[in-house]
Structures are given as C-alpha cells and as structure tokens.
Amino acid sequence: MKAPQQVPTRIAFPALAGVALGAVVVLAGCGEAAKLSPEVTVGPRPQLAEPNKTLIPTVNVAPAVGWTDTATPTPAEGLKVTALARGLDHPRWVYTLPNGDVLVAESNKPPKPGGGASDGGDGVVAKVRNRVMGKVMGRAGAGVPSANRITLLRDADGDGLAEVRQVFMTNLMSPYGMVLVGNELFIANADALVKVPYTEGQTSISANPTLVTPLPAGINHHWTKNVIANADGSKLYVTVGSNSNIGENGLAAEEGRAAIWEVDTKTGEKRMFASGLRNPNGMGWDPDTKALWTVVNERDEIGSDLVPDYLTSVKDGAFYGWPWSYYGGIVDARVTPQNPEMAAKAIAPDYALGAHVAPLGMAFSRPGGMPEQFASGVFIGEHGSWNRKPKSGYKVVFVPFIGGKPSGPPVDVLTGFLSADEKAQGRPVGVALDKGGALIVADDVGNVVWRVSKAK
C-alpha cells in the first residue's frame, strides 16, 4: 500500500482535515490485527496480549444495511426467533412490565452542548479524529437522530408477534434504562433520572416527568445510562459511562463518571457505589447470591487483542481501574498523569467476554422459559466494536453460572447479525426476559425487537 502524500503546511484546516481524514480511513484498513484466538481471551483468567498502540487506530466497521422484510438472525439449536416488532426507530433498550407489556426505548446519542461536534479537544488532530469517528459511527448505523421516545409492545396471545404497538412516552432526552417501582416508572435519560406515575395496563403516559436526580451529561462521550432497583425498591442503581477513552478530555470531564451510582428511591439522594468502570451498561441481580452484576465496555486503541470487555460482580465501594489500569493493576502507559496508588487498589473483573465485543444488555435467566441449558446464567447482547480485526461481537451469548459464578465459555444464542460479506444486518443491544421467560432483544441497526423462545 502506498504511503499517503504529505500535505503542505500552507493548506487551510478544512483541506488538511479532508486529506487527513482520507489518509486515516485508508491506513486504518490495513496493518494491525488480532493474534490471539477468541477462546483464550474469555473466561475468569483471560490471556492478555502486550499493548499494541499504533499511529492510526484499527478501524473495522460493519456497514449497516438492515434486514429484509422476512429475514431473521439465527437462533441456537432448540430455539426459535420471531420479530416481535419491525420498523422501529433505533431501538436500544427493552423492559418488561409485570402485565407482560414490553417497553422499548427508541433512542440515540443526544446533541452536544451548543450544537458542537467535538468531544476530544479543540486541536487540529482532535478535530480530524472526531470527523473520522463521526463517519465511522455513521457507517455503523449510530449516526441517526434520537427518536427520544418509549414505545409499548403487547403480545397478548403469546405468538411472538405484538398485536399492539403504541407510543408510550415522548419528548425524553435520549432515554435508555427503565424500571418500575410500585406505581412509579423510573427512566434514565442521558442527563437525568426521572419518574412518572404508572397504572398497570395503561398504554401511554402523558404526565410530565418529575426529576429524581441529575446525572453527569455535557459532551456525553458515553451517553447510555441504565437503571435497576434492588429487591425492596428502596434503592436504584444507575450506570454512567466515561467521557473519553482513557481520560484524554481531562479528569474534570470525568467527574461522577465511569461509575455506578446508588440513588435513594424516595429522596433522590445519591452516592457513588462503584467506580473505575469505563462504560457499564446492563445490570442484574444474581438470583442465588443476590449480588449486583454488570457488563462493561473496556478501552480502545491498544490493539485488536486488548482490552477484553467483561462481566463482573460489583462490590460496594470498589474501584475497577479506569483510566489508570485494566484487569486489576495492569497500568495503561498512555494515561497522564499516572496514578500508581489507584492502579494498585484496582479490582480485576470476574469474567472476560473477549476484546471489543461491546457488551451492552444483560439479563439473568430463570428456569422454565427457555431450554434447560439456559436455566442458570446470563444472556448478554454484544453490540460489536469498530476497533478489532477480525470483527467480534455482533451476537447474543449466554454465560452459564454455577453457585453464583460464571462457569464455562459463552454459548451463542443468536447469531447471523453479520451478512456473508460482513455487513451489519443488525446489532443486538438491550436484552430482557418477557413474562413467559422468552428472551427479548433490541436490535438498533435492524430496527427490530426480536423474541427468542423454545422451538416446538
């Protein structure tokens, strides 16, 4: 491959940015690739490669093409998949109400403050990089405006097809996580946790949301915020991702981020429950141990083999390394200033899911709704990343549990989101169990909510 021509320094920034953008896209398409097999990068003791920081980050995007009208992903043996609803607008998250109705957050990244596009500084290099990433995310299907609404789906006869599809709420700010506590529905917007009154069976809510507590917002490099409740509903747990890859926007921009917050349901008072989690999303309570678990997207740009994303239990007051270290005390030399004291106290996660699989949704299984092999463990929606060759993720997996701990390698549950020529027909995000125990999967590129159940 020919090296790109040098650009004369007298060229103005717009032209420089255009040339640099082309060079970055070309260079990112060659060179660095994974050397470890995926099998050795998963589990409680993953093999960790040496960092491989390249001048140009590895960019390997699956262009978004969507599904044809009747196409579906491929379920594992013993399962079947139906489209609960098609033609949605970037469905990201799903939540099942007690009566069986499924709420779908149709959502995407909110506008940046002041309408600006930069989230990585004001220098020429930062602006070029942001333009590159904007194009990358656009090709991946992440560049569409946010619908800012929640839609209700009702499958009254249990055939896997929703007979009722109703706009449930509108005028939200990039909604994501949802949880019902008593007669109040809590919604995690990109900038705040809010609540509305709810009566079982209602198909729409017109009440104005009440603020529970503000959440870190601003440039919102990671905007998705999830929320779940504890068993008695007295506390809520809210995820807030980092504002950068490795703190390059300054630690002031990371205030209150890369963390899980505990919020008092009645007063809205909050405290930081756990920190150092670069981008936590899905959460769940282990049905046996009652421990809180989450899935986390780790850092990018040090090679296709690093860093494994992970599934971990979350301990009160624990620190998990970001940005100074990963997988416990493995120091990230790129981070400035270094902080050996924090790296030394970092806790290693419980279970690696593989590098750059981008886990977002997770849901603990329960006996009865799915075949026996899925009776105890966690379903995980792997969205797939831009930063690995070959591609990884783009599927739903199941991690079996025994005695409150992951036991064995991930099992494919739903695959085929990538076409034969590696285009993204869909990308799984949020996962949940419906009232009957079937698996519900939000597919934001395919604009579908899938239902996975026992094959008859």
Secondary structure, DSSP 8 states (H G I E B T S, - for coil): --------TTS-HHHHHHHHHHHHHHHHTSS----S-GGGGEESS---------SS-------B----SS---EE-TTEEEEEEE-S-SSEEEEEE-TTS-EEEEE------GGG---SS-SSHHHHHHHHHHHHHHHHTT--S----EEEEEE-TT-SSS-SEEEEEE-S-SS---EEEETTEEEEE-SSEEEEEE--TT-----S--EEEEE---TT-SS----EEE-TTSSEEEEEE--SSSSSTT-GGGGTT-SEEEEEETTT--EEEEEE--SSEEEEEE-TTT--EEEEE----SS-TT--EEEEEE--TT-B--TTTEETTTEE-TTSSS--HHHHHH----SEEEEET--EEEEEE--TTSS-GGGSSEEEEEE---SS-SS----EEEEEEEETTEE-S--EEEEE--B-TTS-BS--EEEEEE-TTS-EEEEETTTTEEEEEEE--
